[in-house]
Amino acid sequence: MKTGWVKSLFVYSALLTTFVFSGCGSSLPIDGKTDVKVSFWGTPEEIDIITQALSEWQSRHPEIRVVFEHTPYTGYTSKILTRIAGGAAPDIIATEVDYFVTFASKGVLEDLTPYAEADPSGFHKEDFFPQIIDRFTYEGKLMALPRDIAPFACVYYNKKLFDEAGIPYPTDDWNWNDLLRIARELTKKDSTGRVTQYGFYGWAWQNFIYGNGGALVDDVKHPTRTLLDDPKTITGLQFYADLSNLYGAMPTPMAFVNFGMGADRMFANDRIAMFLSGVWETPLFRNYNIGWDVVMFPENPDGTRAFGTGGTGYCILKSSKKKKEAWEVIKALTGPKGQELFAKRGLAQPARIDVAKGEAFAGDPQPPANKKMLNEAVKHVVFSPFHPQWREIEEKILKPKLELVFNGKKRADEIAKEVAPEINALLKS
């Protein structure tokens, strides 16, 4: 990984925007420019996109030098908070929708509302999907400008496997019963009973809660208790687990060990017929020599449709001494050009409505052909609970217990009864 970043430095060294990849940045010559430091966790491909997006803007703002500081995604929040405490913080940070909860709750983010309202260029929140704007609004204050939104709504399907089985491709109006039926039909075994092809795989277990009318908590914005023990939540979780343990149509964690490859490789090698994830899988699948497309995650038979989501934005830290310049930079980082480039590469669904509906995304002829459905899917997204302890609750309490359900060792109702009191105590603490 380090080799890649060093190589990127040489590739982009001649460009106008300076990229710094150390943990704390580096000092630059005093030449009259104002350095605005931006921390992010992106890949070399993202660096390339950001460079292109900012090149024209940079020529119009020669007085500002944008310094990108790569910070690993693992431990990102703790690293940023440590830098703030030590007086060595950047001016701008990238954040995804769950990390944002930590930063906002810690009170380290600048309120962007006054900047947006006073912006002479006519900045409008209405240009963005309201769902991602709402997530990045804390206590009535806009704290981040969105770059993308990422519903867990893409069911990738292998056209070859559908054709061989004589099964019509799924459409956006399908439901859970259709998913189960097709997944079972597309699951194959050899003469020894070993599964050689699974009908479905999806890591987004949250979708089966939300899509069944259940919920993780009583109120996403102000959670006070968990709803894991709600019958709709339990039924959704059990449906997900049954795909593996009752019907054998979805691989268990041990199946990936046996095949010696992850879900994406199994999909590309005709071992998984349908794969639930987000649009960010697109660049990888474009490199595979298979025919594929996406369909929206199905609705429940009663018509309920909902799924989890991610998303990314940029924030200005309160500690920045260059907030005016930082505002200009985050406008550029989330501007139409950058979002168009991310969309064309297949990396992200733009947060700007006009870009998402335009030729760079919905109208782009590159696969997946049906990616425009994501603009409808945004209407049904559910974010993770907005609670400073939720990430810890999920990682240390919820996921280990859910693994027992997903492995067939316990049922969803048993786990719900076990974890609900502990989670409720933490939510109220």
MARKOLVO-181664 format. One record per residue (C-alpha): residue number from 1; residue in three letters; x, y, z. Coordinates in steps of 0.02 Angstrom, whole numbers. Each point is the difference from the previous one (the first is absolute). Last residue first. Layout:
+-----+------+--------+--------+--------+
| seq | type |      X |      Y |      Z |
+-----+------+--------+--------+--------+
| NUM |  ala |      X |      Y |      Z |
...
+-----+------+--------+--------+--------+
//
This chain:
+-----+------+--------+--------+--------+
| seq | type |      X |      Y |      Z |
+-----+------+--------+--------+--------+
| 429 |  ser |  -1299 |    316 |   1470 |
| 428 |  lys |   -172 |    -23 |    -80 |
| 427 |  leu |     64 |    -81 |   -160 |
| 426 |  leu |    121 |   -106 |    101 |
| 425 |  ala |   -137 |    -71 |    112 |
| 424 |  asn |   -111 |    -34 |   -150 |
| 423 |  ile |    140 |    -97 |    -85 |
| 422 |  glu |     23 |   -113 |    151 |
| 421 |  pro |   -188 |    -29 |     20 |
| 420 |  ala |    -22 |    -39 |   -187 |
| 419 |  val |    147 |   -120 |    -16 |
| 418 |  glu |    -69 |   -162 |     73 |
| 417 |  lys |   -181 |     17 |    -53 |
| 416 |  ala |     51 |     40 |   -178 |
| 415 |  ile |    120 |   -146 |     -3 |
| 414 |  glu |   -136 |   -125 |     43 |
| 413 |  asp |   -123 |     76 |   -124 |
| 412 |  ala |    128 |    -10 |   -140 |
| 411 |  arg |     30 |   -186 |     20 |
| 410 |  lys |    162 |    -75 |     60 |
| 409 |  lys |    140 |   -106 |    -72 |
| 408 |  gly |    -54 |     25 |   -180 |
| 407 |  asn |    160 |     87 |    -54 |
| 406 |  phe |    -96 |    161 |    -38 |
| 405 |  val |    -82 |     -7 |    172 |
| 404 |  leu |    164 |    -28 |     92 |
| 403 |  glu |     79 |    136 |   -106 |
| 402 |  leu |   -137 |    115 |     63 |
| 401 |  lys |     71 |    -12 |    175 |
| 400 |  pro |    173 |     54 |    -54 |
| 399 |  lys |    -77 |    139 |   -106 |
| 398 |  leu |   -108 |     75 |    138 |
| 397 |  ile |    114 |     19 |    149 |
| 396 |  lys |    176 |     57 |    -43 |
| 395 |  glu |    -18 |     65 |   -178 |
| 394 |  glu |   -179 |     62 |      5 |
| 393 |  ile |      6 |     76 |    173 |
| 392 |  glu |    169 |     81 |    -38 |
| 391 |  arg |    -70 |     77 |   -159 |
| 390 |  trp |   -155 |     54 |     96 |
| 389 |  gln |     91 |     89 |    141 |
| 388 |  pro |    -10 |    177 |    -67 |
| 387 |  his |   -183 |    -23 |    -48 |
| 386 |  phe |    -77 |     42 |   -167 |
| 385 |  pro |    -69 |   -173 |    -41 |
| 384 |  ser |     55 |    -66 |   -170 |
| 383 |  phe |    -81 |     80 |   -151 |
| 382 |  val |   -158 |    -62 |    -86 |
| 381 |  val |    -22 |     20 |   -187 |
| 380 |  his |   -167 |    -11 |    -91 |
| 379 |  lys |     -3 |    160 |   -104 |
| 378 |  val |    180 |    -30 |    -52 |
| 377 |  ala |    -60 |   -156 |    -94 |
| 376 |  glu |    -82 |    109 |   -133 |
| 375 |  asn |    167 |     76 |    -49 |
| 374 |  leu |     74 |   -173 |     20 |
| 373 |  met |   -111 |    -63 |   -141 |
| 372 |  lys |    109 |     99 |   -120 |
| 371 |  lys |    130 |   -138 |     21 |
| 370 |  asn |   -100 |   -111 |   -118 |
| 369 |  ala |    129 |    -14 |   -140 |
| 368 |  pro |    138 |    -49 |    120 |
| 367 |  pro |    102 |     17 |   -103 |
| 366 |  gln |     62 |    143 |   -109 |
| 365 |  pro |   -132 |     95 |   -100 |
| 364 |  asp |     -1 |    148 |    122 |
| 363 |  gly |   -174 |     79 |      5 |
| 362 |  ala |    -33 |    -31 |    185 |
| 361 |  phe |    178 |     47 |     48 |
| 360 |  ala |    104 |    122 |   -103 |
| 359 |  glu |   -143 |     35 |   -120 |
| 358 |  gly |   -111 |     78 |    131 |
| 357 |  lys |   -116 |    -59 |    137 |
| 356 |  ala |    138 |    -19 |    129 |
| 355 |  val |     81 |    163 |    -58 |
| 354 |  asp |   -164 |     95 |     17 |
| 353 |  ile |    -34 |    -75 |    172 |
| 352 |  arg |    170 |     39 |     74 |
| 351 |  ala |     50 |   -139 |    120 |
| 350 |  pro |     79 |    -93 |   -144 |
| 349 |  gln |     -9 |   -191 |      2 |
| 348 |  ala |    178 |    -60 |     21 |
| 347 |  leu |    147 |    -96 |    -70 |
| 346 |  gly |    -64 |    -37 |   -174 |
| 345 |  arg |    141 |     96 |    -82 |
| 344 |  lys |   -131 |    106 |    -86 |
| 343 |  ala |    -82 |     40 |    167 |
| 342 |  phe |    161 |     52 |     86 |
| 341 |  leu |     38 |    114 |   -146 |
| 340 |  glu |   -173 |     77 |      2 |
| 339 |  gln |     12 |     30 |    187 |
| 338 |  gly |    163 |     91 |    -24 |
| 337 |  lys |    -69 |    111 |   -137 |
| 336 |  pro |   -163 |     38 |     92 |
| 335 |  gly |     80 |     71 |    157 |
| 334 |  thr |     31 |    -95 |    161 |
| 333 |  leu |    188 |     28 |      5 |
| 332 |  ala |    -19 |    175 |    -72 |
| 331 |  lys |   -124 |     52 |    134 |
| 330 |  ile |    115 |    -81 |    126 |
| 329 |  val |    144 |    109 |    -60 |
| 328 |  glu |    -95 |    164 |      1 |
| 327 |  trp |    -56 |    -33 |    179 |
| 326 |  ala |    179 |    -40 |     49 |
| 325 |  glu |     55 |    171 |    -62 |
| 324 |  lys |   -123 |     87 |    116 |
| 323 |  lys |     38 |   -122 |    140 |
| 322 |  lys |    186 |     29 |      3 |
| 321 |  lys |     42 |     -6 |    185 |
| 320 |  ser |    -72 |   -174 |     15 |
| 319 |  ser |    -41 |    -59 |    176 |
| 318 |  lys |   -186 |     -8 |    -35 |
| 317 |  leu |     35 |   -133 |   -130 |
| 316 |  ile |    -73 |     19 |   -174 |
| 315 |  cys |    -97 |   -152 |    -61 |
| 314 |  tyr |     -2 |   -101 |   -162 |
| 313 |  gly |   -126 |   -132 |    -51 |
| 312 |  thr |    -22 |   -185 |    -33 |
| 311 |  gly |   -146 |   -121 |     -8 |
| 310 |  gly |    -62 |   -165 |     69 |
| 309 |  thr |   -171 |    -78 |     -6 |
| 308 |  gly |   -115 |   -128 |     77 |
| 307 |  phe |   -155 |    -65 |    -86 |
| 306 |  ala |   -187 |     30 |    -11 |
| 305 |  arg |   -151 |    -63 |    -98 |
| 304 |  thr |   -164 |    -57 |     76 |
| 303 |  gly |   -127 |    -64 |   -127 |
| 302 |  asp |    -79 |   -139 |    103 |
| 301 |  pro |    104 |   -129 |    -94 |
| 300 |  asn |    158 |     91 |     61 |
| 299 |  glu |     85 |    103 |   -133 |
| 298 |  pro |    148 |    -63 |    -99 |
| 297 |  phe |    174 |     77 |     -3 |
| 296 |  met |      5 |     98 |   -162 |
| 295 |  val |     69 |    -90 |   -152 |
| 294 |  val |    178 |      3 |    -65 |
| 293 |  asp |     81 |    -61 |   -161 |
| 292 |  trp |    119 |   -136 |    -55 |
| 291 |  gly |     85 |    -82 |   -148 |
| 290 |  ile |    170 |    -70 |     48 |
| 289 |  asn |    180 |     38 |    -48 |
| 288 |  tyr |     46 |     87 |    161 |
| 287 |  asn |     76 |    174 |     -2 |
| 286 |  arg |   -169 |     86 |      6 |
| 285 |  phe |    -34 |   -101 |    157 |
| 284 |  leu |    139 |     88 |     95 |
| 283 |  pro |    -51 |    175 |    -54 |
| 282 |  thr |   -183 |    -37 |     46 |
| 281 |  glu |     23 |    -63 |    179 |
| 280 |  trp |    -26 |    180 |     61 |
| 279 |  val |   -183 |    -12 |    -52 |
| 278 |  gly |    -43 |    -88 |    162 |
| 277 |  ser |    -20 |   -182 |     53 |
| 276 |  leu |   -113 |   -150 |    -30 |
| 275 |  phe |     74 |   -137 |   -110 |
| 274 |  met |   -105 |   -112 |   -112 |
| 273 |  ala |     59 |   -156 |    -95 |
| 272 |  ile |    144 |    -49 |    114 |
| 271 |  arg |    128 |   -129 |    -58 |
| 270 |  asp |      7 |     62 |   -180 |
| 269 |  asn |    182 |     57 |     16 |
| 268 |  ala |    -38 |    187 |     10 |
| 267 |  phe |   -126 |    -28 |    139 |
| 266 |  met |    122 |   -110 |     95 |
| 265 |  arg |    132 |    133 |    -22 |
| 264 |  asp |   -115 |    133 |     72 |
| 263 |  ala |    -54 |   -114 |    144 |
| 262 |  gly |    176 |    -40 |     57 |
| 261 |  met |    110 |   -144 |    -52 |
| 260 |  gly |     72 |   -163 |     65 |
| 259 |  phe |   -155 |   -100 |    -41 |
| 258 |  asn |      4 |    -88 |    168 |
| 257 |  val |     38 |    160 |     94 |
| 256 |  phe |   -142 |     89 |    -89 |
| 255 |  ala |   -115 |   -143 |     50 |
| 254 |  met |     52 |     20 |    182 |
| 253 |  pro |    -78 |    174 |      5 |
| 252 |  thr |   -167 |    -77 |    -55 |
| 251 |  pro |    -45 |      1 |   -183 |
| 250 |  met |   -179 |     40 |    -53 |
| 249 |  ala |   -126 |   -121 |    -78 |
| 248 |  gly |     13 |   -133 |    135 |
| 247 |  tyr |   -187 |     13 |     33 |
| 246 |  leu |     -3 |    -15 |    189 |
| 245 |  asn |    172 |     58 |     55 |
| 244 |  ser |     52 |    117 |   -138 |
| 243 |  leu |   -157 |     90 |    -58 |
| 242 |  asp |    -68 |    -38 |    173 |
| 241 |  ala |    117 |    129 |     77 |
| 240 |  tyr |    -75 |    140 |   -105 |
| 239 |  phe |   -178 |    -54 |     37 |
| 238 |  gln |     45 |    -10 |    185 |
| 237 |  leu |     62 |    180 |     -1 |
| 236 |  gly |   -161 |     61 |    -82 |
| 235 |  thr |   -110 |    -99 |    120 |
| 234 |  ile |     94 |     68 |    151 |
| 233 |  thr |    -15 |    180 |    -59 |
| 232 |  lys |   -186 |    -19 |    -35 |
| 231 |  pro |    -28 |    -82 |    170 |
| 230 |  asp |     87 |    144 |     93 |
| 229 |  asp |    141 |    -65 |    109 |
| 228 |  leu |    131 |     91 |   -101 |
| 227 |  leu |    -98 |    159 |     30 |
| 226 |  thr |    137 |     82 |    102 |
| 225 |  arg |    -31 |    141 |    124 |
| 224 |  thr |     29 |    187 |     16 |
| 223 |  pro |     53 |     45 |   -176 |
| 222 |  his |     -6 |    185 |    -47 |
| 221 |  lys |     31 |     14 |   -187 |
| 220 |  val |    -40 |   -182 |    -45 |
| 219 |  asp |   -151 |     -7 |    116 |
| 218 |  asp |    -62 |   -164 |     78 |
| 217 |  val |    158 |    -96 |    -40 |
| 216 |  leu |     60 |   -140 |   -115 |
| 215 |  ala |   -159 |      1 |   -102 |
| 214 |  gly |   -133 |   -115 |    -70 |
| 213 |  gly |   -117 |     29 |   -147 |
| 212 |  asn |     59 |   -157 |    -90 |
| 211 |  gly |    112 |     99 |   -116 |
| 210 |  tyr |     84 |     84 |    147 |
| 209 |  ile |     47 |   -164 |     82 |
| 208 |  phe |     44 |    -93 |   -160 |
| 207 |  asn |    100 |    149 |    -60 |
| 206 |  gln |    103 |      1 |    160 |
| 205 |  trp |     73 |   -169 |    -50 |
| 204 |  ala |    104 |     89 |   -131 |
| 203 |  trp |    130 |   -137 |    -33 |
| 202 |  gly |    -97 |    -72 |   -147 |
| 201 |  tyr |     19 |   -164 |    -92 |
| 200 |  phe |   -118 |    -88 |   -118 |
| 199 |  gly |    -29 |   -153 |   -109 |
| 198 |  tyr |    152 |    -97 |     52 |
| 197 |  gln |     97 |   -108 |   -122 |
| 196 |  thr |    106 |   -154 |     35 |
| 195 |  val |    -90 |    -55 |    158 |
| 194 |  arg |     65 |   -168 |     59 |
| 193 |  gly |   -130 |   -139 |     -3 |
| 192 |  thr |    123 |   -132 |    -57 |
| 191 |  ser |    -71 |     -4 |   -177 |
| 190 |  asp |     26 |    187 |    -19 |
| 189 |  lys |   -116 |    135 |     65 |
| 188 |  lys |    -84 |    149 |    -82 |
| 187 |  thr |    -87 |    156 |     66 |
| 186 |  leu |    -84 |    100 |   -138 |
| 185 |  glu |   -174 |    -67 |     35 |
| 184 |  arg |     19 |     36 |    186 |
| 183 |  ala |     55 |    179 |    -31 |
| 182 |  ile |   -142 |     24 |   -125 |
| 181 |  arg |   -132 |    -56 |    124 |
| 180 |  leu |     72 |     98 |    145 |
| 179 |  leu |     18 |    160 |   -100 |
| 178 |  asp |   -174 |    -18 |    -74 |
| 177 |  asn |    -73 |    -23 |    175 |
| 176 |  trp |     96 |    154 |     57 |
| 175 |  asn |    -79 |    109 |   -133 |
| 174 |  trp |     25 |     51 |   -182 |
| 173 |  asp |    -49 |    173 |    -65 |
| 172 |  asp |    178 |     50 |    -48 |
| 171 |  thr |     13 |   -141 |   -127 |
| 170 |  pro |     83 |   -170 |     12 |
| 169 |  tyr |     73 |    -79 |   -158 |
| 168 |  pro |   -108 |   -139 |    -69 |
| 167 |  ile |     52 |   -177 |     51 |
| 166 |  gly |     48 |   -125 |   -134 |
| 165 |  ala |    131 |    -78 |    114 |
| 164 |  glu |    141 |     30 |   -124 |
| 163 |  asp |    -64 |    176 |    -31 |
| 162 |  phe |     -5 |     43 |    185 |
| 161 |  leu |    177 |    -66 |     22 |
| 160 |  lys |     63 |     99 |   -149 |
| 159 |  lys |    -85 |    160 |     57 |
| 158 |  asn |     94 |      5 |    165 |
| 157 |  tyr |    -98 |    112 |    117 |
| 156 |  tyr |     52 |    148 |    107 |
| 155 |  val |   -128 |     43 |    132 |
| 154 |  cys |     34 |    184 |     31 |
| 153 |  ala |    -95 |     81 |    144 |
| 152 |  phe |    126 |     29 |    138 |
| 151 |  pro |    -29 |    185 |    -34 |
| 150 |  ala |    159 |    104 |    -25 |
| 149 |  ile |    -12 |    189 |      2 |
| 148 |  asp |    136 |    110 |    -71 |
| 147 |  arg |     98 |    161 |     24 |
| 146 |  pro |   -103 |     78 |    138 |
| 145 |  leu |     45 |    166 |     84 |
| 144 |  ala |     20 |    -22 |    187 |
| 143 |  met |    -59 |     82 |    163 |
| 142 |  leu |   -167 |     78 |    -49 |
| 141 |  lys |    -74 |     58 |    166 |
| 140 |  gly |   -173 |    -42 |     66 |
| 139 |  glu |     67 |   -103 |    145 |
| 138 |  tyr |    106 |    -98 |   -123 |
| 137 |  thr |    -25 |      5 |   -188 |
| 136 |  phe |    109 |   -122 |    -98 |
| 135 |  arg |   -136 |   -132 |      5 |
| 134 |  asp |   -130 |    125 |    -60 |
| 133 |  ile |    109 |     51 |   -147 |
| 132 |  ile |     20 |   -183 |    -44 |
| 131 |  gln |   -189 |    -28 |     -2 |
| 130 |  pro |    -36 |    165 |    -88 |
| 129 |  phe |     92 |    -55 |   -158 |
| 128 |  phe |    105 |    151 |    -45 |
| 127 |  asp |    -37 |    155 |   -105 |
| 126 |  glu |   -125 |     55 |    133 |
| 125 |  lys |    144 |     43 |    115 |
| 124 |  his |     30 |    148 |   -114 |
| 123 |  phe |    164 |     96 |    -25 |
| 122 |  gly |    -36 |    161 |    -95 |
| 121 |  ser |    174 |     56 |    -48 |
| 120 |  pro |     -7 |    140 |    127 |
| 119 |  asp |     -2 |   -121 |    148 |
| 118 |  ala |    -82 |     84 |    149 |
| 117 |  glu |   -126 |   -138 |     38 |
| 116 |  ala |    124 |   -140 |    -32 |
| 115 |  tyr |    135 |     80 |    107 |
| 114 |  pro |   -123 |     34 |    142 |
| 113 |  thr |    -62 |   -182 |     -5 |
| 112 |  leu |    173 |    -78 |      0 |
| 111 |  asp |      7 |    -25 |    189 |
| 110 |  glu |    181 |    -48 |     35 |
| 109 |  leu |     33 |   -175 |     65 |
| 108 |  val |     90 |    -51 |    160 |
| 107 |  gly |   -153 |    -18 |    112 |
| 106 |  lys |     38 |   -178 |     51 |
| 105 |  ser |   -174 |    -56 |    -53 |
| 104 |  ala |     28 |     69 |   -175 |
| 103 |  phe |    166 |    -91 |    -20 |
| 102 |  thr |    -67 |   -166 |     65 |
| 101 |  val |   -161 |      6 |   -102 |
| 100 |  phe |     98 |     48 |   -156 |
|  99 |  tyr |     96 |   -163 |     12 |
|  98 |  asp |   -166 |    -83 |    -42 |
|  97 |  val |    -44 |    104 |   -154 |
|  96 |  glu |    174 |      2 |    -75 |
|  95 |  thr |    121 |    137 |     37 |
|  94 |  ala |    133 |     98 |    -92 |
|  93 |  ile |     88 |    126 |    108 |
|  92 |  ile |     40 |    183 |    -29 |
|  91 |  asp |    118 |    120 |     88 |
|  90 |  pro |    124 |   -133 |     57 |
|  89 |  ala |     37 |    -23 |    184 |
|  88 |  ala |    169 |     23 |     83 |
|  87 |  gly |    -55 |     79 |    165 |
|  86 |  gly |     27 |   -161 |     97 |
|  85 |  ala |   -183 |    -23 |     45 |
|  84 |  ile |    -48 |     25 |   -183 |
|  83 |  arg |    133 |   -124 |    -56 |
|  82 |  thr |    -64 |   -129 |    124 |
|  81 |  leu |   -178 |     27 |    -62 |
|  80 |  ile |     57 |    -31 |   -179 |
|  79 |  lys |     93 |   -160 |     45 |
|  78 |  ser |   -146 |    -63 |    105 |
|  77 |  thr |   -122 |     30 |   -141 |
|  76 |  tyr |    106 |    -86 |   -133 |
|  75 |  gly |     39 |   -156 |    101 |
|  74 |  thr |     -4 |   -106 |   -156 |
|  73 |  tyr |    -31 |    117 |   -146 |
|  72 |  pro |    184 |     43 |    -13 |
|  71 |  thr |     39 |    188 |     -3 |
|  70 |  his |     64 |     76 |   -162 |
|  69 |  glu |     37 |    184 |     13 |
|  68 |  phe |    -56 |    107 |   -146 |
|  67 |  val |     74 |    175 |     -9 |
|  66 |  val |   -105 |    124 |    -98 |
|  65 |  arg |     95 |    159 |    -41 |
|  64 |  ile |   -103 |    159 |     -4 |
|  63 |  glu |     57 |    165 |    -78 |
|  62 |  pro |     -6 |    -75 |   -173 |
|  61 |  his |   -190 |    -11 |     10 |
|  60 |  arg |    -59 |      2 |   -182 |
|  59 |  ser |    135 |   -123 |    -54 |
|  58 |  gln |    -46 |   -107 |    151 |
|  57 |  trp |   -181 |    -11 |    -56 |
|  56 |  glu |     53 |    -66 |   -170 |
|  55 |  ser |    113 |   -133 |     78 |
|  54 |  leu |   -117 |    -45 |    143 |
|  53 |  ala |   -103 |   -134 |    -84 |
|  52 |  gln |    149 |    -75 |    -89 |
|  51 |  thr |     98 |    -13 |    161 |
|  50 |  ile |   -151 |    -69 |     94 |
|  49 |  ile |    -22 |   -137 |   -130 |
|  48 |  asp |    184 |    -49 |      2 |
|  47 |  ile |      3 |      0 |    189 |
|  46 |  glu |   -153 |   -112 |     -1 |
|  45 |  glu |     91 |   -124 |   -111 |
|  44 |  pro |    151 |      7 |    117 |
|  43 |  thr |   -116 |    -55 |    142 |
|  42 |  gly |    -88 |    112 |    125 |
|  41 |  trp |     17 |     15 |    190 |
|  40 |  phe |    -22 |    188 |     20 |
|  39 |  ser |     78 |    148 |     91 |
|  38 |  val |     -5 |    170 |    -85 |
|  37 |  lys |    124 |    138 |     38 |
|  36 |  val |    -28 |    175 |    -66 |
|  35 |  asp |    164 |     90 |    -33 |
|  34 |  thr |    -16 |    185 |    -35 |
|  33 |  lys |    123 |     57 |   -133 |
|  32 |  gly |    121 |    144 |     21 |
|  31 |  asp |    155 |   -103 |    -36 |
|  30 |  ile |     49 |    -71 |    170 |
|  29 |  pro |     71 |   -170 |    -43 |
|  28 |  leu |   -101 |   -150 |     61 |
|  27 |  ser |     -4 |    -86 |    169 |
|  26 |  ser |    -57 |   -179 |      4 |
|  25 |  gly |   -159 |    -95 |     37 |
|  24 |  cys |    -37 |    -88 |    164 |
|  23 |  gly |    -26 |   -181 |    -50 |
|  22 |  ser |    103 |     12 |   -157 |
|  21 |  phe |    -76 |     -9 |   -173 |
|  20 |  val |     15 |    178 |    -63 |
|  19 |  phe |    -82 |     43 |   -167 |
|  18 |  thr |     32 |    169 |    -81 |
|  17 |  thr |   -130 |     62 |   -125 |
|  16 |  leu |     77 |     81 |   -154 |
|  15 |  leu |     60 |   -162 |    -78 |
|  14 |  ala |    182 |    -39 |    -29 |
|  13 |  ser |     13 |   -116 |    150 |
|  12 |  tyr |   -148 |   -105 |    -56 |
|  11 |  val |     88 |   -154 |    -69 |
|  10 |  phe |    145 |     13 |    120 |
|   9 |  leu |   -109 |     13 |    153 |
|   8 |  ser |   -113 |   -137 |    -64 |
|   7 |  lys |    147 |   -120 |     -4 |
|   6 |  val |     33 |     35 |    183 |
|   5 |  trp |   -184 |    -34 |     39 |
|   4 |  gly |      2 |   -165 |    -93 |
|   3 |  thr |    159 |    -57 |     85 |
|   2 |  lys |    -81 |     32 |    169 |
|   1 |  met |   -139 |   -121 |    -43 |
+-----+------+--------+--------+--------+
//
